Amino acid sequence: MGDTNVVASPSEKYGGAPFDYNNTKWYHEFLERSLLMEIQSKGGAYTWSNQRSEEDEICEKLDKVMSSLDWNFLFPKAIAIIDVPIASDHTPIVLLINGVTKSGKKEFKFESRWSLEEECSNIVQEEWTPSEERNQRGTFRVKLRRTKVKLWKWSREKFGKKKISANDIVNKIKVLQ
């Protein structure tokens, strides 16, 4: 898994000099002799860019994830996710050995902007401070769940249902690329 520095087919290149089959013959022979194959990838088409303006831009798929046949039998759902480049001319690749799974349940995440709101602090304090009305021996898990539910409801009322998440921004970057 990593930078092969080889464009293996014309579909893995955009811009610059035309694709040259002769430059990749050795690469394909190496893969064949080594009995290696590329793991299927999803996401962007290219993993490297020279980061120049449109007319001078070159994009190539240089980073790949390879596996043996034995490894493929062990992890048949494996997939490589080509992510969004943040601070490099190369794009990060994430290998998921059990494939892409999506659960229907939305994960709770505390948002940093909540800590700027006094109401948030009050909700947390109310749920974790013992009182006569509330069972003082509530378990950690029960207190955590009650706090989560109250914060989630408060956030929806305060900020609305639609919020821009980091995932939304990353997805917009992917579309633009």
DAMOGI-V915523 format. One record per pair of residues at least 24 apart in sequence whose C-alpha atoms are under 6 Angstrom apart, sorted by sequence separation. I is the first residue (numbers start at 1). GAP is how many residues later the second one is. D is the distance in Angstrom with one decimal. If there is no record, write none. Layout:
i:I gap:GAP d:D
i:I gap:GAP d:D
//
This chain:
i:39 gap:26 d:5.5
i:38 gap:27 d:5.7
i:39 gap:27 d:5.6
i:38 gap:28 d:4.3
i:37 gap:29 d:5.4
i:37 gap:30 d:5.5
i:36 gap:31 d:5.4
i:36 gap:32 d:4.8
i:41 gap:38 d:5.7
i:43 gap:38 d:5.8
i:44 gap:38 d:5.6
i:40 gap:39 d:5.5
i:41 gap:39 d:4.4
i:42 gap:39 d:5.0
i:43 gap:39 d:4.8
i:41 gap:40 d:5.6
i:42 gap:40 d:6.0
i:49 gap:40 d:5.5
i:48 gap:41 d:5.6
i:16 gap:42 d:5.5
i:48 gap:42 d:4.4
i:15 gap:43 d:4.6
i:47 gap:43 d:5.5
i:14 gap:44 d:5.6
i:47 gap:44 d:4.7
i:14 gap:45 d:5.0
i:13 gap:46 d:5.8
i:13 gap:47 d:4.5
i:12 gap:48 d:5.4
i:12 gap:49 d:5.0
i:7 gap:55 d:5.9
i:6 gap:56 d:5.5
i:5 gap:57 d:4.9
i:4 gap:58 d:5.5
i:3 gap:59 d:5.6
i:4 gap:59 d:5.7
i:3 gap:60 d:4.2
i:2 gap:61 d:5.0
i:2 gap:62 d:5.6
i:1 gap:63 d:5.7
i:1 gap:64 d:4.2
//
